[in-house]
Amino acid sequence: MQNVTSFSQDFTCPVAPARMFKALCLDSHKLIPKLVPQGIKSNEIIQGDGGPGTIKKTTFAEGSQLKSMKHRIDAIDTENMMCKYTLIECDVLQDRLEAVLYEVKFEDAGNGESICRMSSEYHTKPGVELNEEDIKRGKDRALGLFNIVEEYLMANPTVYA
């Protein structure tokens, strides 16, 4: 039987929601490899035009624990600054996970800041249990990338303005 493990977290960010949404949801395939070239070799759209159904492939730098992964965009709402996407392929996790579903939403917190609401659903293969360490590693990796983008946007106030 497939098991689903869910978690969500909210945090405040000192960058306006529209800028964070553009950087992380609309343009991540261009921006992320520039910001973390030591970790990500490339991030490219391999199918689609950026809207629902688009598939993005991330290829990690040599020496990384991961070689590549693919995400599919399930929904994108620029007006409400929300994106839903699914991890559909990942070389290290293939034997344990069917998919990981994500939802990211940016809301205005006032004073040029935003609230980021993130949720994830880990759909494991039958008989597989995820432990806290597996989930913590994924959360830490996502938060680390989020912080790098946040720092970049704060240092470059006209980017995605």
LINJOWO-V96072 format. One record per residue. N is the residue number from 0. RES is the residue in three letters. SS is DSSP state (hx for helix, st for strand, lp for the rest). PHI is phi in radians with two decimals (* if undefined). PSI is psi as a letter, one per 40 degrees, with the letter a starting at -180 (* if undefined). Layout:
n & res & ss & phi & psi
N & RES & SS & PHI & PSI
N & RES & SS & PHI & PSI
//
This chain:
n & res & ss & phi & psi
0 & MET & lp & * & h
1 & GLN & lp & -1.23 & h
2 & ASN & lp & -1.94 & i
3 & VAL & st & -2.09 & h
4 & THR & st & -2.01 & h
5 & SER & st & -2.07 & i
6 & PHE & st & -2.66 & i
7 & SER & st & -2.52 & i
8 & GLN & st & -2.63 & i
9 & ASP & st & -2.15 & i
10 & PHE & st & -2.66 & i
11 & THR & st & -1.62 & i
12 & CYS & st & -2.28 & h
13 & PRO & lp & -1.38 & e
14 & VAL & lp & -2.00 & i
15 & ALA & lp & -1.01 & i
16 & PRO & hx & -1.04 & d
17 & ALA & hx & -1.10 & d
18 & ARG & hx & -1.19 & d
19 & MET & hx & -1.12 & d
20 & PHE & hx & -1.07 & d
21 & LYS & hx & -1.05 & d
22 & ALA & hx & -1.19 & d
23 & LEU & hx & -1.56 & d
24 & CYS & hx & -1.85 & d
25 & LEU & hx & -1.65 & d
26 & ASP & lp & -2.17 & e
27 & SER & hx & -1.04 & d
28 & HIS & hx & -1.13 & d
29 & LYS & hx & -1.65 & d
30 & LEU & hx & -1.31 & d
31 & ILE & hx & -1.03 & d
32 & PRO & hx & -1.06 & d
33 & LYS & hx & -1.23 & d
34 & LEU & hx & -1.42 & d
35 & VAL & lp & -2.30 & g
36 & PRO & lp & -1.12 & d
37 & GLN & lp & -1.25 & e
38 & GLY & lp & -1.94 & d
39 & ILE & st & -2.17 & h
40 & LYS & st & -1.31 & d
41 & SER & st & -2.71 & i
42 & ASN & st & -2.53 & h
43 & GLU & st & -2.32 & i
44 & ILE & st & -1.42 & h
45 & ILE & st & -1.83 & e
46 & GLN & st & -2.74 & h
47 & GLY & lp & 1.71 & a
48 & ASP & lp & -2.09 & e
49 & GLY & lp & 1.81 & e
50 & GLY & lp & -1.57 & a
51 & PRO & lp & -0.93 & h
52 & GLY & lp & 1.64 & e
53 & THR & lp & -1.12 & h
54 & ILE & st & -2.04 & h
55 & LYS & st & -1.95 & h
56 & LYS & st & -1.97 & h
57 & THR & st & -1.83 & h
58 & THR & st & -1.94 & h
59 & PHE & st & -1.53 & i
60 & ALA & lp & -1.17 & i
61 & GLU & lp & -1.01 & i
62 & GLY & lp & 1.59 & e
63 & SER & lp & -1.33 & i
64 & GLN & lp & -1.10 & d
65 & LEU & lp & -1.78 & i
66 & LYS & lp & -1.69 & d
67 & SER & st & -2.79 & i
68 & MET & st & -2.70 & i
69 & LYS & st & -2.22 & h
70 & HIS & st & -2.08 & i
71 & ARG & st & -2.00 & h
72 & ILE & st & -1.38 & h
73 & ASP & st & -1.67 & d
74 & ALA & st & -2.74 & i
75 & ILE & st & -2.49 & h
76 & ASP & st & -2.22 & g
77 & THR & lp & -1.20 & d
78 & GLU & lp & -1.15 & d
79 & ASN & lp & -1.73 & e
80 & MET & lp & 0.87 & f
81 & MET & st & -2.29 & i
82 & CYS & st & -2.43 & h
83 & LYS & st & -2.06 & h
84 & TYR & st & -2.59 & i
85 & THR & st & -2.23 & h
86 & LEU & st & -1.33 & h
87 & ILE & st & -1.84 & e
88 & GLU & st & -2.73 & h
89 & CYS & st & -2.70 & h
90 & ASP & lp & -1.02 & d
91 & VAL & lp & -1.36 & d
92 & LEU & lp & -1.74 & e
93 & GLN & lp & -0.93 & d
94 & ASP & lp & -1.40 & e
95 & ARG & lp & -2.05 & d
96 & LEU & st & -2.08 & i
97 & GLU & st & -1.41 & d
98 & ALA & st & -2.95 & i
99 & VAL & st & -2.22 & h
100 & LEU & st & -1.75 & h
101 & TYR & st & -2.16 & i
102 & GLU & st & -2.38 & h
103 & VAL & st & -2.20 & h
104 & LYS & st & -2.40 & h
105 & PHE & st & -1.92 & h
106 & GLU & st & -2.18 & i
107 & ASP & st & -1.29 & h
108 & ALA & st & -1.84 & e
109 & GLY & st & 1.47 & i
110 & ASN & lp & 0.97 & f
111 & GLY & lp & 1.32 & e
112 & GLU & st & -1.83 & i
113 & SER & st & -2.38 & i
114 & ILE & st & -1.92 & h
115 & CYS & st & -1.82 & h
116 & ARG & st & -1.97 & h
117 & MET & st & -2.11 & h
118 & SER & st & -2.39 & i
119 & SER & st & -2.42 & i
120 & GLU & st & -2.21 & h
121 & TYR & st & -1.67 & h
122 & HIS & st & -1.78 & h
123 & THR & st & -1.53 & i
124 & LYS & lp & -1.24 & i
125 & PRO & lp & -0.92 & h
126 & GLY & lp & 1.45 & e
127 & VAL & lp & -1.71 & h
128 & GLU & lp & -1.96 & h
129 & LEU & lp & -1.54 & i
130 & ASN & lp & -1.75 & i
131 & GLU & hx & -1.01 & d
132 & GLU & hx & -1.14 & d
133 & ASP & hx & -1.04 & d
134 & ILE & hx & -1.20 & d
135 & LYS & hx & -1.07 & d
136 & ARG & hx & -1.06 & d
137 & GLY & hx & -1.14 & d
138 & LYS & hx & -1.11 & d
139 & ASP & hx & -1.11 & d
140 & ARG & hx & -1.13 & d
141 & ALA & hx & -1.14 & d
142 & LEU & hx & -1.16 & d
143 & GLY & hx & -1.07 & d
144 & LEU & hx & -1.16 & d
145 & PHE & hx & -1.00 & d
146 & ASN & hx & -1.13 & d
147 & ILE & hx & -1.12 & d
148 & VAL & hx & -1.14 & d
149 & GLU & hx & -1.01 & d
150 & GLU & hx & -1.08 & d
151 & TYR & hx & -1.07 & d
152 & LEU & hx & -1.17 & d
153 & MET & hx & -1.17 & d
154 & ALA & hx & -1.33 & e
155 & ASN & lp & -2.24 & g
156 & PRO & lp & -1.12 & e
157 & THR & lp & -1.63 & e
158 & VAL & lp & -1.27 & h
159 & TYR & lp & 1.10 & f
160 & ALA & lp & -1.39 & *
//
